Amino acid sequence: MLALSLSLIVSFVTINHFDAIVAWIAKIAGATTPFIIGLVIAYILDPVVSFLTRTFKFGRGAAIGVLYLLLLVILAGFGWLVVPMVIDNASEIIADVPRLINMANTKLSDSGILQNETVQEALVSIRGRLAEWANILLSNLTQGLMSVTSAVFSTMIGIVVSIYTLIDKKRLQASMVRLCRAAFDDARAQSIFDWGAKVHKIFSKFMTGLIVQATIVGVLSFVGMTVLGVRYAAIFGLLLGLTNVIPYVGPFIGAIPAVGITLLYNPLNALKVAILIVVVQQIDANLVGPRIMGNYIGLRPMWIVLAISLGGSFGGMIGMILSIPVAAILNIVLVHVIEKKEKMATEADDTI
């Protein structure tokens, strides 16, 4: 009765102060964002620190120092070599937009497609949407710059948090173990540790594989397009690498602008780009992916696509990325529950 009364009181307060509660949660989330970023960075980098300590016999502090120094060198090299090319490519594309539109209109006019009333209405609608998006972009430019500044500041604090987290890893683990054993009995605590190990294995493999695969796909795409003489190879390679983090549908998202824009300049090169993307994705799917991530997901393609759709609906890009490991964990839980029920049913039948 007491539990029911408390539930009713909590429900009543939540309904009557829903907006205030949401605002309070958003405020807490904003305040803890740098901390969360730091934990994510530490979680991703911890396997590399362990590798350095195990392979080169570094102390943990020395391994962390070497790792962050290497990351600084890599980021500096990336900023020196890649960023200028990407900025130049982006500037060229922006400057070429009017000419690309005229080229597209000319080709559509020559094909006779523009005579179709449905196509004309669609083009008018697209132009209206583009103008609307341009106005929104201009009006939100200041807010966007502030958001970028805030994100950079949060990331810098997150990096500091990640360093301290990596240094204090064993101490933090010991504290969590003590807290868990204090809150639960030995059997329940051991069950939590076992499930935690399974979740850690899935997420660590997924995150590491995601970053490595995206880097390999981006570099191979950039090198291949540069050899083929494709315009904007840097920005297309970066785009293909970034979209590759979205399982299954990501390569198609990255391929559309690469093939579409190249098609306006050189149809033969567009065909070469399409073939290159297919080859790179085959290398990723058949050579890189299995070696890095392994067959740990245990989900059929149909369920993976469903998970991506649901993740994208609820969490956008981040939801699509995290949907696969979450679905894999849910699959493990479901299989565990089913096997437990079947075992209980079998034991009950044997006792009869």
BELSUL-V319140 format. One record per residue. N is the residue number from 1. PHI is phi in radians with two decimals (NA if undefined). Layout:
n=N phi=PHI
n=N phi=PHI
This chain:
n=1 phi=NA
n=2 phi=-1.13
n=3 phi=-1.11
n=4 phi=-1.11
n=5 phi=-1.11
n=6 phi=-1.11
n=7 phi=-1.10
n=8 phi=-1.13
n=9 phi=-1.13
n=10 phi=-1.09
n=11 phi=-1.11
n=12 phi=-1.11
n=13 phi=-1.11
n=14 phi=-1.10
n=15 phi=-1.14
n=16 phi=-1.36
n=17 phi=-2.21
n=18 phi=-1.07
n=19 phi=-1.08
n=20 phi=-1.15
n=21 phi=-1.17
n=22 phi=-1.08
n=23 phi=-1.10
n=24 phi=-1.15
n=25 phi=-1.11
n=26 phi=-1.09
n=27 phi=-1.14
n=28 phi=-1.10
n=29 phi=-1.09
n=30 phi=-1.11
n=31 phi=-1.21
n=32 phi=-1.66
n=33 phi=-0.97
n=34 phi=-1.04
n=35 phi=-1.13
n=36 phi=-1.14
n=37 phi=-1.03
n=38 phi=-1.08
n=39 phi=-1.12
n=40 phi=-1.14
n=41 phi=-1.05
n=42 phi=-1.09
n=43 phi=-1.11
n=44 phi=-1.25
n=45 phi=-1.50
n=46 phi=-1.01
n=47 phi=-1.06
n=48 phi=-1.20
n=49 phi=-1.06
n=50 phi=-1.08
n=51 phi=-1.10
n=52 phi=-1.14
n=53 phi=-1.18
n=54 phi=-1.37
n=55 phi=-1.46
n=56 phi=-1.81
n=57 phi=1.03
n=58 phi=-1.31
n=59 phi=-1.24
n=60 phi=-1.08
n=61 phi=-1.09
n=62 phi=-1.13
n=63 phi=-1.09
n=64 phi=-1.12
n=65 phi=-1.09
n=66 phi=-1.10
n=67 phi=-1.08
n=68 phi=-1.20
n=69 phi=-1.15
n=70 phi=-1.08
n=71 phi=-1.10
n=72 phi=-1.09
n=73 phi=-1.12
n=74 phi=-1.11
n=75 phi=-1.13
n=76 phi=-1.12
n=77 phi=-1.12
n=78 phi=-1.08
n=79 phi=-1.16
n=80 phi=-1.39
n=81 phi=-1.64
n=82 phi=-1.55
n=83 phi=-0.97
n=84 phi=-1.03
n=85 phi=-1.13
n=86 phi=-1.13
n=87 phi=-1.11
n=88 phi=-1.09
n=89 phi=-1.06
n=90 phi=-1.09
n=91 phi=-1.11
n=92 phi=-1.12
n=93 phi=-1.12
n=94 phi=-1.08
n=95 phi=-1.19
n=96 phi=-1.55
n=97 phi=-0.95
n=98 phi=-1.02
n=99 phi=-1.19
n=100 phi=-1.11
n=101 phi=-1.12
n=102 phi=-1.11
n=103 phi=-1.09
n=104 phi=-1.13
n=105 phi=-1.09
n=106 phi=-1.10
n=107 phi=-1.16
n=108 phi=-1.18
n=109 phi=-1.14
n=110 phi=-1.11
n=111 phi=-1.40
n=112 phi=1.46
n=113 phi=-1.17
n=114 phi=-1.16
n=115 phi=-1.29
n=116 phi=-1.30
n=117 phi=-1.10
n=118 phi=-1.09
n=119 phi=-1.13
n=120 phi=-1.10
n=121 phi=-1.11
n=122 phi=-1.12
n=123 phi=-1.14
n=124 phi=-1.08
n=125 phi=-1.12
n=126 phi=-1.12
n=127 phi=-1.09
n=128 phi=-1.10
n=129 phi=-1.13
n=130 phi=-1.07
n=131 phi=-1.11
n=132 phi=-1.12
n=133 phi=-1.12
n=134 phi=-1.10
n=135 phi=-1.12
n=136 phi=-1.10
n=137 phi=-1.08
n=138 phi=-1.16
n=139 phi=-1.20
n=140 phi=-1.80
n=141 phi=-1.10
n=142 phi=-1.09
n=143 phi=-1.10
n=144 phi=-1.14
n=145 phi=-1.11
n=146 phi=-1.12
n=147 phi=-1.13
n=148 phi=-1.10
n=149 phi=-1.06
n=150 phi=-1.11
n=151 phi=-1.14
n=152 phi=-1.10
n=153 phi=-1.09
n=154 phi=-1.09
n=155 phi=-1.16
n=156 phi=-1.09
n=157 phi=-1.13
n=158 phi=-1.06
n=159 phi=-1.11
n=160 phi=-1.09
n=161 phi=-1.07
n=162 phi=-1.11
n=163 phi=-1.11
n=164 phi=-1.14
n=165 phi=-1.15
n=166 phi=-1.13
n=167 phi=-1.14
n=168 phi=-1.68
n=169 phi=-0.96
n=170 phi=-1.12
n=171 phi=-1.17
n=172 phi=-1.16
n=173 phi=-1.07
n=174 phi=-1.10
n=175 phi=-1.14
n=176 phi=-1.15
n=177 phi=-1.11
n=178 phi=-1.08
n=179 phi=-1.12
n=180 phi=-1.16
n=181 phi=-1.22
n=182 phi=-1.31
n=183 phi=-1.53
n=184 phi=-2.28
n=185 phi=-1.28
n=186 phi=-1.06
n=187 phi=-1.13
n=188 phi=-1.16
n=189 phi=-1.11
n=190 phi=-1.14
n=191 phi=-1.10
n=192 phi=-1.11
n=193 phi=-1.10
n=194 phi=-1.13
n=195 phi=-1.16
n=196 phi=-1.07
n=197 phi=-1.13
n=198 phi=-1.15
n=199 phi=-1.09
n=200 phi=-1.08
n=201 phi=-1.08
n=202 phi=-1.16
n=203 phi=-1.19
n=204 phi=-1.14
n=205 phi=-1.09
n=206 phi=-1.15
n=207 phi=-1.14
n=208 phi=-1.10
n=209 phi=-1.08
n=210 phi=-1.05
n=211 phi=-1.17
n=212 phi=-1.13
n=213 phi=-1.12
n=214 phi=-1.08
n=215 phi=-1.13
n=216 phi=-1.12
n=217 phi=-1.09
n=218 phi=-1.10
n=219 phi=-1.17
n=220 phi=-1.07
n=221 phi=-1.13
n=222 phi=-1.11
n=223 phi=-1.10
n=224 phi=-1.09
n=225 phi=-1.20
n=226 phi=-1.13
n=227 phi=-1.11
n=228 phi=-1.35
n=229 phi=1.33
n=230 phi=-1.41
n=231 phi=-1.25
n=232 phi=1.09
n=233 phi=-1.05
n=234 phi=-1.12
n=235 phi=-1.25
n=236 phi=-1.20
n=237 phi=-1.10
n=238 phi=-1.10
n=239 phi=-1.12
n=240 phi=-1.16
n=241 phi=-1.17
n=242 phi=-1.18
n=243 phi=-1.27
n=244 phi=-1.17
n=245 phi=-1.24
n=246 phi=-1.56
n=247 phi=-1.05
n=248 phi=1.20
n=249 phi=-1.54
n=250 phi=-0.99
n=251 phi=-1.01
n=252 phi=-1.20
n=253 phi=-1.08
n=254 phi=-1.27
n=255 phi=-1.32
n=256 phi=-1.03
n=257 phi=-1.17
n=258 phi=-1.10
n=259 phi=-1.28
n=260 phi=-1.12
n=261 phi=-1.21
n=262 phi=-1.12
n=263 phi=-1.07
n=264 phi=-1.20
n=265 phi=-1.51
n=266 phi=-2.67
n=267 phi=-0.98
n=268 phi=-1.16
n=269 phi=-1.14
n=270 phi=-1.08
n=271 phi=-1.11
n=272 phi=-1.10
n=273 phi=-1.10
n=274 phi=-1.06
n=275 phi=-1.12
n=276 phi=-1.05
n=277 phi=-1.09
n=278 phi=-1.08
n=279 phi=-1.10
n=280 phi=-1.09
n=281 phi=-1.18
n=282 phi=-1.18
n=283 phi=-1.08
n=284 phi=-1.12
n=285 phi=-1.27
n=286 phi=-1.78
n=287 phi=-2.03
n=288 phi=-1.29
n=289 phi=-0.97
n=290 phi=-1.07
n=291 phi=-1.30
n=292 phi=-1.52
n=293 phi=-1.72
n=294 phi=1.24
n=295 phi=-1.69
n=296 phi=-1.67
n=297 phi=-1.20
n=298 phi=1.24
n=299 phi=-2.06
n=300 phi=-1.29
n=301 phi=-0.93
n=302 phi=-1.06
n=303 phi=-1.26
n=304 phi=-1.14
n=305 phi=-1.08
n=306 phi=-1.08
n=307 phi=-1.08
n=308 phi=-1.10
n=309 phi=-1.09
n=310 phi=-1.16
n=311 phi=-1.10
n=312 phi=-1.16
n=313 phi=-1.17
n=314 phi=-1.64
n=315 phi=-2.26
n=316 phi=1.11
n=317 phi=-1.07
n=318 phi=-1.09
n=319 phi=-1.09
n=320 phi=-1.13
n=321 phi=-1.19
n=322 phi=-1.45
n=323 phi=-1.11
n=324 phi=-1.19
n=325 phi=-1.11
n=326 phi=-1.12
n=327 phi=-1.11
n=328 phi=-1.12
n=329 phi=-1.16
n=330 phi=-1.07
n=331 phi=-1.11
n=332 phi=-1.09
n=333 phi=-1.09
n=334 phi=-1.09
n=335 phi=-1.10
n=336 phi=-1.08
n=337 phi=-1.12
n=338 phi=-1.12
n=339 phi=-1.11
n=340 phi=-1.15
n=341 phi=-1.12
n=342 phi=-1.12
n=343 phi=-1.12
n=344 phi=-1.10
n=345 phi=-1.16
n=346 phi=-1.14
n=347 phi=-1.11
n=348 phi=-1.16
n=349 phi=-1.17
n=350 phi=-1.20
n=351 phi=-1.39
n=352 phi=-1.34
